Amino acid sequence: MQDDTFACITTATALYWTDLSRTELCQYVGGDRYEIISKTKNVNSFVSQSLNGVDKKYIKIVNDRVNNEVIFGMDDESSISFNEVAQLFYSKYAYPVTVDGINFNNTLLFNYKNSFVDSVSAWNEGRGSYLFEGF
């Protein structure tokens, strides 16, 4: 992997990452359990097509703990969700992942950028996001 060509996130059960150089979505759950989930879960064609030549600014990952989802940004128009309980991809969304986030004090804080806003926001556990007042 080259610098700046991947995104990663950790959850309570695994480490997930996007490898843009290889156009793969991966999972590591400890020990020798490493998996290229885009291949083993049969979404490799969609992932390869979406990530091929995409601007790396869209390669982001968010963890929705309430719904046990890991949401992978694919390009400027879509994202795909992986359910950690069922261990399968089950939804394709018609919107990109547009955030960079960190967990702080049991809250996911992120920098949300679009044509209207560039501010610090908090993820409201499965119900979207809200902006902090005064930032």
N, C-alpha and C positions, 0 to 999 in steps of 0.2 A: 504494500500500500504506500502510496506517495503521501506526503504531507498535504493536508487540506482536501483530501478526497474521500473522507469518511465522516460519519457521525456516529455517536454511541450514546447509550443510556443504560443505567442499571435499574433493575426492579428488585423486589424482595426475593425473586426466584432465579433471575438470570441477568446476563449481560447481552445486550443486543447492539448490533451495529450494521451500518450500510457501508459497503465497500464499493465506491464509485468506479474505481479502476477495473474491477471485475464485474460490475453491475450485479451485485449479490446482496441479499439480506441474510444476516447470520445471527446465531444464538449460541451462547456458552452457558451451561448450567452447572459447571464444576466437574472436577475429575477429568475424564476423557470424553465428556459429552459436548462436543462441538458439532454444530449442524449448520449447513447452508440451507436455511429454512425456505428461501425462495425456490430452491430446487426440490427439496424433499416434500414440500407442501403444495407443489404443482402450480406455482404462480410465476415461474421463471420467465416465461415468454412476456408476460405483462411487465415484470420488473425490468428485464433487459431492454425492452422497447422504451419504457418510460425513462430509464436512467441513461440510456445511450446518448451522449452529447449534451446532457442537461447541465445548466448552470449550477455549480456546486452550492450556491446560496440556498437552493431549495432542498438540499439534503439535510433534513432535520428529523428528529425523532422526539415524540412526546409520550409520556406514560400516563394513562388515565387509570388511576388506582381504583376508583369506584367501579368501573366496568371491566377491570382486569384487561385493559387494552394497551397495546403498544402501537402507536400510530406512526407510520413511516411516511415522510414526505417524498413523493415521487418526482414531481416536476412543478411547474407554475400553475397547474390546473387540477392536480389530484393527489390523493394520499390513500394508503391502504392500511387496514387495521388487523392486528394479530391478537387473538384471544389467548391469554396465557393459561387459562383453565382448560379450554378445549384443545389447545395447541394447534390452532388452525387459523388461516386467514379467512375472514368472513364478511368484510365490508370494504367496498371501494367508495371513497368519498370524492365528490366533485369540487373539492377545495384543497389548497396546498397547506402544508404545515408551515406557518410563517413566524414561528417563535424560536428563540433560544432560551432555555430555562435552566434554573438550578433549584434544588430543594434547599430551603432555609427555614428553620423553625417550623417544620411540618407543613410548609406551604411551598408550592411551586411558583417561584418568581420568574418572570421572563420579560424580555424586551420585545414588544410587539410593534412591528413596523408595517404600515400600509400607507396609502396616499393621504390619509387624514391624521394619523397618529404615530408618534414615535415616543413611547413612554414605558415605564415599568408597570406591569400588570401582574395579577395573581390568577392562577387557574382555580376555578371554583368547582373542583371535583365532579366532573362529568356534566356540569351545567354551563360550560363556557367560561369566559373570563370577565374580570372587572378591572377597571383602571383604578390605581391609587389616586386619591385626591391630593392635590398639592405638589405633584411631581412635574 
